[in-house]
Structure formats: C-alpha cells, structure tokens
Amino acid sequence: MQGWVLAHGWSGRNPERLAQYVRDITSGKRPRTRSVIRPEYVDMLRERVAQGPGDGQGRATAVDQ
C-alpha cells in the first residue's frame, strides 16, 4: 500500500501515516475519525464514479464535504 501511494504522488509523512494506519487496523485497532461525513456526500461520490471520467467535476476533496 505504501509503495502504491508513493508511486501516485503522496509525499511527506503521509505514506508512513497510511502504513501505520493499515498496521493498526490489521492488528485489530478500530480507526477513529475527527469528523463524520454527511451520508449524501457518499452518495454524491458514488454518482461521480458512475458517471466515469471526463465529466468535468474533478476529484472530490475535503473541501467538497
């Protein structure tokens, strides 16, 4: 996983943080979140995926929440 994110432009400490997150989940820890996304946000992301690439909407970001 960490190799994939490095190959896809992740930088700084983020790849190591993701690797630690995966290790924690694998060892049985439950992830904790700081905020909860709205249920309709997930629906909106599903619609974007269903539309496919080239719809002009770009990537979803934390700002979209």
C-alpha positions in Angstrom: 0.0 0.0 0.0 2.7 2.4 1.0 4.6 1.8 -2.3 1.4 2.5 -4.3 0.8 5.8 -2.7 4.4 6.8 -3.2 4.1 6.0 -6.9 0.9 8.1 -7.1 2.3 11.3 -5.7 1.9 11.1 -2.0 4.7 12.8 -0.1 5.9 13.9 3.2 4.9 11.8 6.2 1.6 10.8 4.6 2.7 7.4 3.2 4.1 6.4 6.6 1.0 7.5 8.3 -1.1 5.4 6.0 1.2 2.4 6.5 0.8 2.8 10.3 -3.0 3.1 9.9 -3.0 -0.2 7.9 -0.9 -1.9 10.5 -3.2 -0.7 13.3 -6.3 -2.0 11.5 -4.6 -5.3 10.7 -3.7 -5.7 14.4 -7.3 -5.2 15.4 -7.5 -1.5 16.3 -10.5 0.4 15.2 -9.9 3.7 13.4 -11.1 6.9 14.9 -12.2 9.8 13.0 -12.2 13.5 13.8 -15.3 14.3 11.8 -18.2 12.5 10.2 -19.1 13.0 6.6 -22.7 13.5 5.6 -24.4 10.4 4.2 -25.3 12.4 1.0 -21.6 13.0 0.4 -21.0 9.3 -0.1 -24.0 9.1 -2.5 -22.5 12.1 -4.5 -19.2 10.3 -4.8 -20.9 7.1 -6.0 -22.7 9.2 -8.7 -19.4 10.7 -9.8 -17.9 7.2 -10.1 -20.9 6.0 -12.1 -20.5 9.0 -14.5 -17.0 8.0 -15.3 -14.0 10.2 -16.2 -14.3 13.3 -18.2 -17.4 14.7 -16.5 -15.6 18.0 -15.7 -16.2 17.7 -12.0 -12.6 16.8 -11.0 -11.6 15.0 -7.9 -13.5 15.0 -4.6 -11.7 16.8 -1.8 -12.2 17.5 1.8 -13.5 20.9 0.7 -16.4 19.2 -1.1 -17.6 17.9 2.3 
